[in-house]
Amino acid sequence: MTTQDTPTRSADLTATVAALDTGATTSVDLTRAALDRIDASRTTLNAFRVVRDTAATTEAADADRRRAAGEHLPLLGVPIAVKDDTDVAGESTAFGCPGDFRPRTEDAEIVRRLREAGAVIVGKTHSPELGQWPLTGSSTFGHTRNPWSREHTPGGSSGGAAAAVAAGLVPAAVGSDGAGSVRIPSAWTNLVGIKPQRGRVSTWPEPEAFYGLTTHGPLARTVADAALLLDVISGNHPGDLHRCTPTRISDAVGRDPGRLTVALSLKAPFTATPHPLDPQVRSRVVALAATLRDLGHRVVLADPDYGFAFGLDFLPRSLAGIDDWLRRLPDPTLADARTRSNARTGRLLHGLPLRAARAAEPYLRRRVGRIFETVDVVLAPTTATPPPPVDAIDGIGGWATDKVITATCPYAWPWNVLGWPGVNVPAGFTDGGLPVGAQLLGHTESEPLLVALASQLESVLRWHEQTPERWW
């Protein structure tokens, strides 16, 4: 690894904005450089499904004209990538699936907000089919690879976004998190990833995504970058089912969080196929807890009370969501056999099981929320293992795939059920040089507290100074 950016990498998001503000560069130059990096990485990282060469260059030239005319916007002229579950007008939304998809006629609300802030959308990043797996790859587009080790996955389902940001193809990207899909790839690529409070970011044109499990969130190299991007995409559309109190999250960057009580929770929530926490992941998360103590915080060993049946609230919502999405595909028979099997199960769970799952949410929030009567934040591993090989789920059946998923990623999904915010922070590297992460988990609308604490950790650990040596 290297401790400084090379000329082949984009600058961080806030540095990019500053360079544009001072006239040190132009949007056209930044966008052309990003498009060149994306093109050079196609055979090595395979992060993008859609690259908007002509459209992005045109948007960049327009941004330069607007800047020259004195216009000021938060991201005016900055190249940004979005995940391929997000509609961009004029482009198709395949969400990792095969088929002949028609171009969308309108932007998703988060893309509208990115454009309103002046961002240049350079492309759409790869996702596994319907965001189901924590590895990004398929028979349709091959494997997306980790910039830290091309033999390993960057994670999923926002794996393309994570690979693009970690490799420095773009300054930052927007992903989505339905069971850890922003936090997991951030952990495995040395990034900061924020899953915001449900309702913080609009899911429109969906009133809610995957029955309230999924929300959009930023992936970036620094806390300040992630908070800035979250502020840009935050807000609601009139049709949204969920809303929360408007808050400027970036104001918490650099703020003293005060002396907190932090629960170190290493016990995984219940899964049908339990697997031990990898010793190296454990040691890195424990070391992060020691850093928190050094910063003056009180760290105690404590676990949220998830209960045996917590997963019964997750499965009907996730599998029914897969069934909904499969029905929209141009040709559902082209989908992976595991996708079609999950959709069939989801079809059975529509109705009473799904209604029961939604009705149980207040009880689950009260039960898990009791931990916040004595602590301010929960610190937990983001994943149970370092990133697995890119082909870890290739050519295996549904049950075998589920065993891989629960062995590697049992920690992130409960906060999707609860709808509460969580922030992945880099926790270091394995002896083999693979990144791992830890998640700071909070109660309702606690993003400012989590961001302040993450920013404090970053000021000591300086994880953004560590970048992959080569991705090309």
C-alpha positions in Angstrom: 0.0 0.0 0.0 1.0 3.6 -0.4 0.4 6.5 2.0 -0.4 9.2 -0.7 -2.5 9.6 -3.8 -0.9 9.0 -7.1 -1.7 11.0 -10.3 -3.9 8.0 -11.4 -6.3 8.5 -8.5 -9.0 11.0 -8.0 -8.7 13.4 -5.0 -11.1 13.0 -2.1 -14.5 14.6 -2.5 -13.9 17.7 -0.4 -10.5 18.2 -2.0 -12.1 17.9 -5.4 -14.7 20.5 -4.5 -11.9 22.8 -3.2 -9.8 22.4 -6.4 -12.8 23.4 -8.5 -13.7 26.3 -6.2 -10.1 27.8 -6.5 -9.9 27.2 -10.2 -7.1 24.7 -9.9 -8.9 22.4 -12.2 -12.0 22.2 -14.3 -14.9 19.8 -14.4 -14.1 18.8 -17.9 -10.5 17.8 -16.9 -11.8 16.0 -13.8 -14.5 14.1 -15.7 -12.2 13.1 -18.6 -9.7 11.8 -16.1 -12.4 9.8 -14.3 -13.6 8.4 -17.6 -10.1 7.4 -18.6 -9.6 5.7 -15.2 -12.9 3.8 -15.6 -11.9 2.7 -19.1 -8.5 1.5 -18.0 -10.0 -0.4 -15.1 -12.6 -2.4 -17.1 -10.5 -5.5 -17.4 -9.0 -5.3 -13.9 -11.7 -4.1 -11.5 -14.9 -4.3 -13.6 -16.7 -1.7 -11.4 -19.1 -0.1 -13.9 -22.1 -1.4 -15.9 -22.9 1.9 -17.5 -20.3 4.6 -18.4 -21.8 7.9 -19.6 -18.8 9.1 -21.7 -20.6 11.6 -23.9 -23.3 12.7 -21.5 -20.9 13.2 -18.6 -18.5 15.2 -20.7 -21.4 17.4 -21.8 -22.6 17.9 -18.2 -19.0 18.7 -17.2 -18.7 21.4 -19.8 -22.0 22.9 -18.7 -20.8 22.9 -15.1 -17.6 24.8 -16.1 -19.8 27.4 -17.9 -22.0 27.8 -14.8 -19.0 28.2 -12.5 -17.5 30.8 -14.9 -20.9 32.7 -14.6 -20.5 32.8 -10.8 -22.8 29.9 -9.9 -22.0 28.1 -6.6 -23.4 24.6 -5.7 -22.1 22.0 -3.3 -20.9 19.5 -6.0 -20.9 21.7 -9.1 -18.7 19.8 -11.7 -17.7 16.9 -9.4 -17.8 13.4 -11.0 -20.0 11.0 -9.0 -21.1 7.4 -9.6 -24.4 5.8 -8.6 -25.3 2.1 -8.1 -27.2 0.3 -10.8 -30.4 0.0 -8.7 -30.9 3.7 -9.2 -32.6 5.3 -12.1 -30.7 7.8 -14.3 -32.8 9.3 -17.1 -31.6 7.9 -20.5 -30.0 4.8 -19.0 -31.4 1.4 -18.1 -31.6 0.0 -14.5 -30.6 -3.6 -14.6 -29.8 -4.1 -10.8 -27.3 -6.8 -11.7 -29.7 -8.8 -13.9 -29.5 -10.1 -17.4 -32.0 -8.9 -20.1 -32.8 -6.1 -22.5 -33.8 -3.2 -20.3 -35.4 0.0 -21.6 -33.8 3.3 -20.7 -35.5 5.1 -17.8 -37.3 8.3 -18.6 -36.8 10.1 -15.3 -34.1 10.3 -12.6 -34.6 8.8 -9.2 -35.0 11.4 -6.5 -31.4 11.0 -5.2 -30.1 11.5 -8.8 -32.3 14.6 -9.1 -30.7 15.9 -5.9 -27.2 15.1 -7.1 -27.9 17.0 -10.3 -29.4 19.9 -8.2 -26.1 20.0 -6.3 -24.2 20.2 -9.6 -22.8 16.7 -9.7 -21.7 15.0 -13.0 -23.0 11.4 -13.1 -20.2 9.5 -14.8 -21.8 6.1 -14.6 -23.7 3.3 -12.8 -21.8 0.7 -10.8 -22.2 -3.1 -10.7 -24.4 -4.9 -8.2 -25.2 -8.6 -7.8 -28.6 -9.7 -8.9 -31.2 -7.6 -7.0 -28.6 -6.9 -4.4 -29.0 -10.3 -2.7 -25.4 -11.2 -2.1 -22.3 -9.6 -0.3 -20.2 -10.5 -3.4 -20.5 -8.5 -6.6 -20.5 -10.8 -9.7 -22.7 -12.7 -12.0 -22.6 -14.8 -15.2 -23.9 -11.6 -17.0 -20.9 -9.3 -16.3 -18.3 -11.4 -14.5 -16.7 -10.4 -11.2 -16.1 -7.0 -9.8 -12.8 -7.1 -8.0 -11.3 -5.6 -4.9 -8.6 -2.9 -5.6 -6.6 -4.2 -2.6 -6.5 -7.8 -4.0 -8.0 -8.7 -7.4 -8.5 -12.3 -6.3 -11.0 -11.1 -3.6 -14.4 -9.5 -3.7 -15.0 -5.8 -2.8 -18.2 -7.0 -1.2 -21.8 -6.3 -2.1 -24.2 -5.4 -3.0 -22.7 -2.0 -3.6 -19.5 -3.7 -4.7 -19.0 -1.7 -7.9 -19.4 1.6 -6.0 -16.9 0.5 -3.4 -14.3 -0.7 -5.9 -14.7 2.6 -7.9 -14.1 4.8 -4.8 -11.3 2.7 -3.2 -9.4 2.6 -6.5 -9.8 6.3 -6.9 -11.8 6.1 -10.1 -14.2 8.7 -8.6 -14.1 10.8 -5.4 -17.3 9.2 -4.0 -20.3 7.1 -4.9 -23.9 6.4 -3.8 -24.9 2.9 -2.9 -27.8 1.2 -1.2 -28.0 -0.8 2.0 -30.7 -3.4 2.6 -28.7 -5.9 4.7 -25.4 -4.1 5.0 -24.9 -3.4 1.3 -23.1 -0.1 1.9 -21.3 -1.0 5.1 -20.0 -4.4 4.0 -18.2 -3.3 0.8 -16.9 -0.3 2.7 -15.4 -2.6 5.3 -13.7 -4.7 2.7 -12.3 -1.8 0.8 -11.1 0.6 3.6 -13.9 3.1 3.1 -16.4 5.0 5.2 -19.9 3.9 4.5 -23.1 5.4 6.0 -26.4 3.6 6.2 -28.6 6.5 7.3 -31.8 6.5 9.3 -34.8 5.2 7.3 -36.5 8.2 5.7 -33.3 10.4 5.7 -32.9 9.7 2.0 -35.7 9.3 -0.5 -36.1 5.9 -2.2 -38.4 7.4 -4.9 -39.7 6.2 -7.4 -40.3 3.6 -4.7 -42.4 4.8 -1.7 -40.1 2.5 0.3 -37.5 -0.1 -0.9 -37.7 -3.8 0.1 -40.5 -3.0 2.5 -38.4 -0.6 4.5 -35.2 -2.5 4.7 -33.2 -0.6 2.1 -32.0 3.0 2.0 -29.4 4.8 -0.1 -26.1 5.9 1.5 -22.6 7.3 0.6 -19.3 5.4 0.2 -16.3 7.7 0.5 -12.7 7.7 1.7 -13.2 10.1 4.6 -15.9 10.9 7.1 -16.2 14.5 5.8 -16.7 13.2 2.2 -19.4 10.7 3.3 -21.2 13.3 5.4 -21.1 15.9 2.5 -22.5 13.4 0.0 -25.2 12.3 2.5 -26.3 15.9 3.0 -26.6 16.4 -0.8 -28.8 13.3 -1.3 -30.9 13.7 1.9 -34.5 14.8 1.7 -37.9 13.5 0.6 -40.2 13.2 -2.3 -44.0 13.7 -1.6 -44.6 10.0 -2.2 -42.1 8.7 0.4 -43.6 6.5 3.2 -40.8 7.4 5.7 -39.4 10.7 6.8 -37.2 12.0 9.6 -36.1 15.3 11.0 -34.0 17.3 8.5 -30.4 17.5 9.9 -27.2 18.8 8.3 -24.9 15.8 9.0 -21.7 17.4 7.9 -21.9 19.9 10.7 -20.9 17.0 13.1 -17.6 16.4 11.3 -14.8 17.4 13.7 -17.3 18.1 16.5 -16.4 16.8 20.0 -18.8 13.9 20.6 -18.2 14.2 24.4 -17.3 11.3 26.6 -19.5 8.4 25.5 -20.3 4.9 26.7 -19.7 2.5 23.9 -20.9 -1.1 23.9 -18.4 -3.5 22.3 -20.6 -6.3 20.9 -18.9 -9.2 19.3 -21.8 -11.7 19.5 -23.5 -12.2 16.1 -27.3 -12.1 15.9 -28.9 -15.5 15.5 -28.4 -17.2 12.2 -29.4 -20.7 11.1 -25.8 -21.5 10.2 -23.6 -19.9 12.9 -19.9 -19.3 12.2 -17.2 -18.0 14.5 -15.8 -14.5 14.2 -12.5 -14.6 12.4 -9.6 -14.0 14.9 -8.0 -11.3 12.9 -11.3 -9.4 12.5 -11.9 -9.7 16.2 -8.4 -8.4 17.0 -8.9 -5.4 14.7 -12.3 -4.5 16.2 -10.9 -4.9 19.8 -8.0 -2.6 18.8 -10.5 0.0 17.6 -12.3 -0.3 21.0 -8.9 0.4 22.7 -8.5 3.5 20.6 -11.9 4.7 21.8 -10.7 4.2 25.4 -7.6 6.2 24.6 -9.8 9.0 23.3 -11.5 9.1 26.7 -14.6 7.0 26.0 -15.9 4.3 28.3 -16.1 0.9 26.6 -18.1 -2.0 28.0 -18.8 -5.5 26.8 -22.6 -5.7 26.0 -24.8 -7.1 23.2 -28.1 -5.9 22.0 -31.0 -8.3 22.8 -32.0 -9.4 19.3 -33.8 -12.5 20.4 -34.2 -15.8 18.6 -36.9 -14.7 16.1 -35.3 -11.5 14.9 -34.5 -13.0 11.5 -38.2 -13.8 11.0 -38.8 -10.1 10.6 -36.1 -9.8 7.9 -36.8 -12.7 5.6 -40.4 -11.9 4.5 -39.5 -8.4 3.6 -36.3 -9.2 1.8 -37.7 -12.2 -0.1 -41.0 -10.5 -1.0 -38.9 -7.6 -2.3 -37.0 -10.0 -4.5 -40.2 -11.4 -5.9 -41.5 -7.8 -6.6 -38.3 -7.0 -8.5 -38.2 -10.3 -10.4 -41.6 -9.6 -11.8 -40.3 -6.3 -13.4 -37.5 -7.9 -15.3 -37.9 -8.1 -19.1 -37.3 -11.9 -19.0 -37.4 -13.4 -15.4 -36.3 -16.8 -16.8 -32.8 -15.4 -17.4 -32.3 -14.7 -13.7 -30.0 -16.9 -11.6 -31.7 -20.0 -10.3 -31.1 -18.9 -6.8 -32.8 -15.6 -7.5 -35.9 -17.4 -8.9 -36.0 -19.7 -5.9 -35.8 -16.8 -3.5 -38.6 -15.0 -5.4 -40.8 -18.1 -5.2 -40.3 -18.2 -1.4 -41.0 -14.4 -1.3 -44.3 -15.0 -3.1 -45.4 -17.3 -0.3 -44.4 -14.8 2.3 -46.5 -12.0 0.9 -49.7 -11.5 2.9 -49.9 -12.5 6.6 -46.1 -13.2 7.1 -45.2 -9.8 5.6 -47.9 -8.0 7.6 -46.7 -9.7 10.8 -43.2 -8.7 10.1 -44.1 -5.0 9.7 -46.3 -5.1 12.8 -43.4 -6.5 14.9 -41.1 -3.5 14.2 -42.1 -1.4 17.2 -41.6 -4.3 19.6 -38.2 -5.1 18.1 -37.1 -1.5 18.4 -38.1 -1.4 22.1 -36.3 -4.7 22.7 -33.1 -3.8 21.0 -33.3 -0.2 22.0 -33.0 -1.1 25.7 -29.2 -1.2 25.3 -29.3 2.6 24.6 -30.6 3.1 28.2 -27.0 2.5 29.4 -24.8 3.1 26.3 -24.6 5.8 23.6 -23.2 3.7 20.7 -22.7 0.1 19.8 -19.4 -1.0 18.3 -19.6 -4.3 16.4 -17.7 -6.0 13.5 -19.2 -5.1 10.2 -18.4 -8.6 8.8 -17.3 -11.8 10.5 -14.5 -12.5 8.0 -12.2 -10.6 5.7 -13.3 -10.4 2.0 -13.7 -13.9 0.4 -12.5 -14.9 -3.0 -14.4 -13.4 -5.9 -15.8 -16.9 -6.9 -16.9 -17.9 -3.4 -20.5 -18.4 -4.4 -20.0 -19.4 -8.1 -21.7 -22.6 -9.2 -23.2 -23.5 -5.8 -26.9 -23.9 -4.8 -29.1 -21.7 -2.7 -28.5 -23.3 0.7 -24.7 -23.4 0.1 -24.8 -19.7 -0.9 -26.8 -18.8 2.3 -24.1 -20.6 4.4 -21.4 -18.4 2.8 -23.5 -15.3 3.4 -24.2 -16.0 7.0 -20.6 -17.1 7.7 -19.2 -13.8 6.3 -21.9 -11.2 7.0 -24.1 -11.9 10.1 -23.7 -8.5 11.8 -25.1 -5.8 9.5 -28.7 -6.7 8.7 -30.5 -6.1 12.1 -30.1 -2.4 11.7 -32.0 -2.5 8.4 -34.9 -4.2 10.2 -34.8 -1.4 12.8 -34.3 1.4 10.3 -31.6 3.0 12.5 -28.3 4.5 11.3 -24.9 2.8 11.2 -21.5 3.9 10.0 -18.7 1.6 8.8 -15.3 2.8 9.7 -12.1 1.1 8.6 -10.6 -1.1 11.3 -7.3 -2.0 9.7 -5.9 -4.9 7.6 -5.4 -8.6 8.0 -1.8 -10.0 8.0 -2.4 -10.6 4.3 -3.3 -7.0 3.6 -7.1 -7.3 3.3 -9.2 -4.5 4.7 -11.7 -5.1 7.5 -14.2 -2.7 9.2 -16.2 -2.0 12.3 -19.6 -0.4 12.5 -20.8 2.3 14.8 -24.5 1.7 15.5 -26.9 4.2 16.9 -30.5 4.8 18.0 -33.1 6.8 16.0 -31.7 9.7 14.0 -28.3 9.4 15.6 -26.2 10.1 12.5 -24.7 13.3 13.9 -23.3 11.5 17.0 -22.0 8.6 14.9 -20.4 10.9 12.4 -18.7 13.0 15.2 -17.4 9.8 16.7 -16.2 8.4 13.4 -14.5 11.7 12.6 -12.7 11.6 15.9 -11.4 8.1 15.2 -10.3 9.1 11.7 -8.3 12.0 13.2 -6.2 9.4 15.0 -6.2 6.4 12.7 -5.8 8.3 9.4 -7.2 5.4 7.4 -7.7 7.6 4.3 -3.9 7.9 3.9 -3.7 4.2 3.1 -4.6 3.4 -0.5 -4.1 0.4 -2.8 -0.8 0.3 -4.6 -2.1 -0.6 -8.0 -5.5 -1.5 -9.6 -4.5 -1.5 -13.2 
